[in-house]
Amino acid sequence: MPYSWYVKHRVKRLLENRIIIACLISSDPKGVFNNRRTGEITLLSITASGLVTAVGFNTSASLAAIRAGISGAKQIGLWDRESGELITAAKVFLPHWWEGLGKLADLVAPAVRECLSAAPNPDEEIPILLGVAAPDRPHRMEGLDDRLLDEVEYRLGLKHHPASAVINRGQISTVVGIQQARQLIEENRATYCIVAAVDSFLQQQVVEVYLDRRRILTSSNSNGFIPGEAGSAVLVARTESRSVASIEILGIGFGKEHATIESETPFRAEGLEKAIRHALAEARMDIYDVTYRITDLNGEHYKFKEAAFALMRFEHEPVKKEFQLWHPIECIGDPGAAIGPCVLSCALHAGQKDYGRGEVVLCHFGNDDGERAAVVTRYARGIS
């Protein structure tokens, strides 16, 4: 195709992004996007991460296993009533088997400690924004919103920071946490923030609900996910110095999908498309600038179709381009709300170890209730 065609469509996309930004400005009472246009917006970077997953008890072990494609899924003490078989799940092998808030606190506390260790500030000056399961989760644990954070702080020996909070938005909790961290840093209420998340599907009563909905991978159902659990965290700071390798948060976006996974509404992936467009607009980029994607795809056909449909709504370059789709859930199982920091950790690690497909990464997430979120990141090499 002629080069003029490519230029024409690049200009078209840039104009569309300007329109999206204008719409965001008009509906932005706090002036976040207006600040971006005048160069005053606070740009954030992720400089460190912490993970506790089914393939490793820390970040290094977990990410090395994910990079190698090692799966932590095994048959454990959860069963399918229909077939009488044990189901495959990705369990973190903590010293004891138990359920409840104590287990979740033990999952996420080491991940938060990894981030605290990487921050130069005293621990008590760093707020923790903790993502958990959404309120519509079947058999959701009591105390997630009002007691879990206290349990985590107790295990870490931390005093409660007034800005610390629980974010009960499921898989998009991490993106909401980044948005809140930006506000805290802009208002000089914190220099560093930890955006963490923890979740677990590994309770028999929870598994039974998703089995009844034909949502879990079994010998008789290939259209399902492997239940998992994890604790994860990332350290967020203002983008100022390149002394440490990091990923810059260039843009975030949100959307709402009305054709949810359990609805019969015609599905067009409009919610995810909206989230991606807003993230790209805030980043002042278009889809051509993205080099690969890391997502929360979990094996269910719905999520793969959504990712494909959303991408189809963006015009492609007239030349072939590799556009890989990474989904770490294939190694760690579906950890629910904890997938956010896991995905961002993968983006950081891929840049640090130089096995990524480029510097600009698109990450996107979705909840069962239709909430969608996207993040555009760029790897920044440290200067020693």
Summary of the structure (lengths in Angstrom):
residues: 384
radius of gyration: 20.2
end to end distance: 43.8
largest distance: 63.9
contacts: 1380
relative contact order: 0.18
helix: 38%
strand: 23%
